[in-house]
Amino acid sequence: MKKYRIVKLCLLIGLIFGMFLFPTGRLKAQAAEVIATVQGTVSSETTSDLLYLTTNEGKMQIKLDSTTDTSACKILLPDTKISVSVSSGTDGYLHAVKITSNTQTSSVTVDTSASAVVTGTIDKKTKGDILYFKTPQGEMQIKLDTTTDVSGCSVLIVGKAYQITCARGSDAYMHAIRISDTADTSASAATSAASAITPAPADPSNVQTATGSVTGKVTKNTKENLLCLSTSGGEMQFVIDNNTDTRQGMVLTSGNQLTVSYYRGSDAYLHAVSITGVKGDSKTVTVDTSSPATVTGTVGSKSTQDILYLDTPQGMMELKLDTVNSVTNCKVFVSGKKLTVICAYGSDAYMHAIGIAGV
């Protein structure tokens, strides 16, 4: 009996010794134990599962797991400088434990009071803090800042669809304020295209028949919902309704000549059925939409049906209106109206407006 007691005692001591030598917590932690921290720049081959990191010693392949801590850096775009703490996995790969950014803080001021929301995919031309973003209206260049809110997306990589809220910065670039994941953009692009057609009657069945027509010049009393026209018979006022067709006469700045077809409503006001402006001869111009710019400003008083004078923080811009394919959130352009315009360079050396949105 004494012999068995000694054997049991030895086994118990061995078990206790083993527990201290190989604690269960330590066994579980080995898979995520940091063995090194590496610094480098993200390579263009990076996907949502595998990080390609260019370092001084060469290019590394690091697995991205669901447990990888990306709270300090979600931007994995080409040429982005990052630090990665890694662990060794049983599959022979290094695994990312935590990713942090090495990007310097920007001193640019961004006007967040006039932001725009765009949906698209990140193009492979993206490098560093300049994001090339493909949208239904064309390609945009958007800067990424250390203050950009990316909490709404998993990681930021080339080829994936996102929704970006952006605004103009003091460096003339559009800056990303907030980025979030989005579904396939094909459906949303089709919806945007359908809803962004240049203003036309909302429901043709509700359009009234014109009972009269008059030509005159816009006066300074004109507002977005009320056209004041100086005619041979005196100043006339026309209510601009949702169903007013303004496609041929959107610019209502003082002095512009317009022809208005109208009817008298039950409220005793004259209502505009259609507004037609005077346009110059159109010429065949090639517009390079591969690298559009987005600008925000107010409508200048010299604007005509052919050229929009946009007063921006950087100065007065002249934007031709012959290639506009979408207008949203506004019916007409009056002096002082705030607009966001997507524009591109034409073969005639002018900037041409492609899309316009009221702010």
Secondary structure, DSSP 8 states (H G I E B T S, - for coil): -HHHHHHHHHHHHHHHHHHHHS-HHHHHHGGG---EEEEEEE-TT--SSEEEEEETTEEEEEE--TT-EEEE--B--TT-EEEEEEEE-TTSSEEEEEEEE--------B-GGG-EEEEEEE-TT-BTTEEEEEETTEEEEEE--TT-EEEESS-B-TT-EEEEEEEEBTTSSEEEEEEEE-S-HHHHHHHHHHHTS----S-GGG-----EEEEEEE-TT-BTTEEEEEETTEEEEEE--TT-EEEE--B--TT-EEEEEEEE-TTS-EEEEEEEE---------EEEEEEEEEEEEE-TT--SSEEEEEETTEEEEEE-TT--EEES-S-B-TT-EEEEEEEEETTS-EEEEEEEE-
